[in-house]
């Protein structure tokens, strides 16, 4: 029974991180933390490290701390830390590797995935805080007929 609870904690943490990441991106990164996040919207080629990567380091530190704090008794903190780490890995592969092509080895001809990549690139064309968040989503929704 414990294993099912632990798996549920991990899955709920991954889902929660997606919701939290969306809100943080919209209301903090394109708000008061724009001075850091705008390095991610630069039109030059991505460097190995950009100031915006500090956010990933902070989430990684949080997950490592939670895993360390929870490993003694294998409590919920361990599994939340694992969920945050898994989310970070998924985010890295999908966002940095696929969307931003930081590593050139991720190729696809899938029209849906290409549309997501295109919408995100449209989002990045804006060097302003607003309305860059909504603009990319609007383009993607028009492509697939959603309103």
N, C-alpha and C positions, 0 to 999 in steps of 0.2 A: 504494500500500500504506500509506503514511504517513497518508493521510486516513482509512482504515478503522481504523487504530490510534487516531487522535485521536478519532474518533467513539465507539469502544469505551471510551476513557478517560472521555469525557463521560458516556456512558450508565451506566457503572459508578459514576462519582462521584455521579450523581443517585440511583441505587439505594442506594449506600452512605450518602448523606446522609439518606435516608428511614429506614434502619435506625439510624443514629447519632442522628437527631432523636428517634426513639421512645425509645431508651435514655436519652438526655440528659433528655428530658421525664420519664420514669418515675423514674429514679434520682437525678437532680440537681435538676430543677425541683421535683419533689414530695419532695425530700430537703433537702440542705443549702442549696440556692438558693431555697427556698420563699419566703424573705423578699422576694425580687425578683419571683418568678413569681406570687405571690398577687395582685399588682396586676392581672394578667390575669383572675383569677377574681372580681374585684369585681362586685357585683350592680348597680352604677350603670351608666348609659350610658357606652359607651367614649368616652374623650377622644381628641383628636388624637394624643396621645403618652402612653403609659403606661410605667412603669419597665421592664416586661417587654420592651419594644421594644429595649432595650439589647442583648439577645441577637442580634436580627436585625442590628443595627449591627455587632456583633463578627464575625458570619459574613460580612457584606458587606465589612468591612475585610480579613478573611482572603482572600476571593476576589479582591479588587482587588490585594492584595499578591502573591498567587500569579500573577495574570495579568501584573502588571508584571514580576515576577522572570523569568517564562518567555517574555516577548514578544521578548526579544533573540535567542534561538535557536529560538523556537517549540517549546520542549521541553514535557514532560509537565505542568509546573507551570501553564503557560498553560491547558491543556485541563482540568485539575482545577479551576482557578479559574472557567473557563467553566461547567463542570458545577455547581459550587456556586452560581454566579449564576443559572443556569437553574432549579435546585431552589428557590432563594429566590424567584424570580418565580412559579413554580408554587405554592409555599407561600403567598405573598402573595395570589394570586388566589383560591386555594381556601379557605385558612383565614381570612384577614382580610376578604376581600371577600365570599365566599360564606357561610362558616360564621357569622362574626360580623357580617356585614352592615354593615361599617364604611362602605361606600358602598352606597346603597340601590338601585343599578341591576341587581343580579344576582337575577333571578327564575327560578324553575323550578317545574314541577309533577311532576317525576320522583320517584316514590315512594322509590327507592333513595337519591337525593341528599337528599331531605327526611328520611329516616331517619338518615342520617349527621349531618345538621345537628341533629336532635333528640337523638341520642346525645351529641353534643359539648356541647349545652346542658345535658343532664343531668349530664355530667362537671363543668360549671362551676357547678352548683347548690351543690356542696360548697365550703366555704371552708376545708376541712381538707386536710392533705397526703395523707392516706390515708382511704378507699379510692377517692377520686374518679377515679383513672386506670382502675380496673377497672369501676367502676359504669356508666359510659357505654357501654363495650364490651359489658357484660352485657345491657343493654337492647337494643342494636342486634342482638346475636346472637339474642336471643329473638324479635325481630320477624321475622327471616329463618330461624328454625328451626335455627340452627347451635348446636353445643354446644362 
